[in-house]
């Protein structure tokens, strides 16, 4: 019953829009406290704990994982997938993928410029320029893998109500892994990742609601 409820909710544009508004509100609330002493101390403590478990093997793994949220990987993937969809006259689907990823990239740039939250300055294993909040890797990963999973679900939802749960779980796991890799490598504080998750989820839900509306 619970799975059927979730599946029905995801097939309703208005309900998806409500999810978008919820995540947007959560992002605004978290952003209001992100520079408080408590959050900064929690960032420092969590960073120290994660850095303490570094090993050469895990560093190699997370160096690879972080590429899954890198713009130099995301946009070539979007281009290839978009062209493939266009070949089969799936123009709305192609536009949906591109606009979701491009919008996340632009939105992240605006948010970084507004909040001006610095990145970690010590024990970083990769060089990232600009401000840290919210995490661009996390937002782009949410945009790409979330939109891909959504399109897959729209094709598979008639084959079982559990499809939405499986795709949602896989997407969340992948995005969280990308986010954790950026903490592990010292490129972001945990608060940057959490902000990226909220902002990315809000934007993804807005785009999904728009796509569902035009396909009705």
C-alpha positions in Angstrom: 0.0 0.0 0.0 2.8 2.4 0.9 4.6 1.7 -2.4 1.4 2.3 -4.3 0.9 5.6 -2.6 4.4 6.8 -3.4 4.0 5.7 -7.0 0.7 7.5 -7.4 2.3 10.6 -5.8 5.1 10.6 -8.2 2.7 10.5 -11.1 0.9 13.6 -10.1 2.5 16.9 -11.2 0.9 18.9 -8.5 2.2 16.6 -5.8 5.7 16.7 -7.3 5.5 20.5 -7.2 4.6 20.3 -3.5 7.8 18.2 -3.0 9.7 20.9 -4.8 8.3 23.6 -2.5 9.1 21.5 0.5 12.7 21.1 -0.5 13.0 24.7 -1.4 11.7 25.8 2.0 14.0 23.3 3.7 16.9 24.8 1.8 16.0 28.4 2.8 15.7 27.4 6.4 19.0 25.5 6.4 20.7 28.4 4.6 19.6 30.8 7.3 21.6 28.8 9.9 24.4 27.4 7.8 27.0 30.0 9.1 26.0 29.7 12.8 28.8 28.5 15.2 27.0 25.2 15.8 26.9 24.3 12.1 30.5 25.4 11.6 31.7 23.3 14.6 29.7 20.3 13.3 31.4 20.8 9.9 34.9 20.8 11.5 34.2 17.8 13.7 32.7 15.8 10.8 35.5 16.7 8.4 38.1 15.7 11.0 36.4 12.3 11.5 36.2 11.6 7.7 39.8 12.7 7.1 41.0 10.3 9.8 39.8 7.3 7.9 41.7 8.2 4.7 43.7 5.4 3.1 45.4 5.3 -0.4 42.9 2.7 -1.5 39.8 4.7 -0.5 41.4 7.9 -1.9 41.6 6.2 -5.3 38.0 5.1 -5.1 36.6 8.5 -4.1 38.8 10.2 -6.7 36.9 8.2 -9.3 33.5 8.6 -7.6 33.7 12.4 -7.5 34.1 12.4 -11.3 30.4 11.3 -11.4 29.4 14.8 -10.3 32.0 16.7 -12.3 30.7 19.1 -14.9 33.3 17.8 -17.3 31.7 14.4 -17.1 28.0 15.4 -16.6 27.6 17.6 -19.7 29.2 15.2 -22.2 26.9 12.5 -20.8 23.9 14.7 -21.1 24.9 15.5 -24.7 25.3 11.9 -25.7 22.0 10.8 -24.0 20.2 13.8 -25.3 21.2 13.1 -28.9 20.3 9.5 -28.5 16.8 10.5 -27.3 16.5 13.0 -30.2 17.2 10.3 -32.7 14.1 8.5 -31.5 12.1 11.8 -31.6 12.1 12.0 -27.8 12.6 15.8 -27.9 10.7 16.6 -24.7 12.8 14.0 -22.8 16.1 15.4 -24.3 15.1 19.0 -23.4 14.1 17.8 -19.9 17.6 16.2 -19.3 19.5 19.2 -20.6 17.4 21.9 -18.9 17.6 20.0 -15.5 21.4 19.8 -15.6 22.0 23.2 -17.1 19.6 24.8 -14.7 21.2 23.1 -11.7 24.6 24.4 -12.9 23.4 28.0 -13.3 21.4 28.0 -10.1 24.4 26.7 -8.1 26.5 29.5 -9.5 24.0 32.1 -8.4 23.7 30.5 -4.9 27.4 30.4 -4.4 27.7 34.0 -5.4 25.0 35.0 -2.9 26.1 32.9 0.2 29.9 33.4 -0.3 30.7 30.4 2.0 34.3 29.4 1.8 35.6 25.9 1.1 37.8 23.9 3.4 41.4 25.3 3.2 43.4 22.5 4.7 44.1 18.8 3.8 42.4 19.1 0.5 43.2 16.3 -2.1 41.6 18.1 -5.1 41.6 21.7 -6.1 38.2 23.3 -6.6 37.8 27.0 -7.2 35.1 29.3 -6.0 32.8 29.2 -3.0 31.5 26.0 -1.4 27.8 26.4 -0.6 25.9 24.6 -2.0 28.0 21.8 -3.6 27.9 21.9 -7.4 29.0 18.2 -7.6 26.0 17.2 -5.5 23.5 19.4 -7.4 24.7 18.2 -10.8 24.6 14.6 -9.6 21.1 15.1 -8.4 20.1 16.7 -11.6 21.5 14.1 -14.0 20.9 10.8 -12.1 17.6 12.0 -10.7 16.3 13.1 -14.1 17.5 9.8 -15.7 15.8 7.8 -13.0 12.6 9.8 -13.4 12.5 9.1 -17.2 13.2 5.4 -16.6 10.4 5.3 -14.0 7.9 6.9 -16.5 8.7 4.0 -18.8 8.6 1.2 -16.2 5.8 2.4 -13.8 3.2 0.1 -15.5 5.4 -2.9 -14.7 5.2 -2.8 -11.0 4.6 -0.3 -8.2 8.0 -1.1 -6.6 9.9 0.4 -9.6 9.7 3.9 -8.1 11.2 2.7 -4.8 14.1 0.9 -6.4 15.0 3.8 -8.7 14.6 6.4 -5.9 16.9 4.3 -3.6 19.5 3.9 -6.3 19.5 7.6 -7.1 19.8 8.7 -3.5 22.6 6.2 -2.9 24.6 7.4 -5.9 24.1 11.1 -5.1 25.1 10.6 -1.5 28.2 8.7 -2.6 29.2 11.6 -4.8 28.6 14.1 -1.9 30.5 12.0 0.6 33.5 11.8 -1.9 33.7 15.6 -1.9 33.9 15.6 2.0 36.4 12.8 2.0 38.6 14.6 -0.5 38.4 17.9 1.5 36.7 19.9 -1.2 33.5 20.6 0.7 32.1 20.8 4.2 29.2 18.5 5.1 26.9 21.5 5.2 27.8 22.3 1.6 26.7 18.8 0.6 23.5 19.0 2.6 22.6 22.3 1.0 23.4 20.9 -2.4 21.1 17.9 -1.7 18.2 20.2 -0.7 18.7 22.7 -3.6 19.2 19.9 -6.1 16.1 18.0 -5.0 14.0 21.2 -5.2 15.2 22.0 -8.7 14.8 18.4 -9.9 11.2 18.2 -8.6 10.4 21.5 -10.3 11.7 20.2 -13.6 9.9 16.9 -13.1 6.6 18.7 -12.4 7.1 20.8 -15.6 7.9 17.7 -17.7 4.8 15.9 -16.4 2.6 18.9 -17.1 3.7 19.2 -20.8 3.4 15.5 -21.3 -0.2 15.4 -20.1 
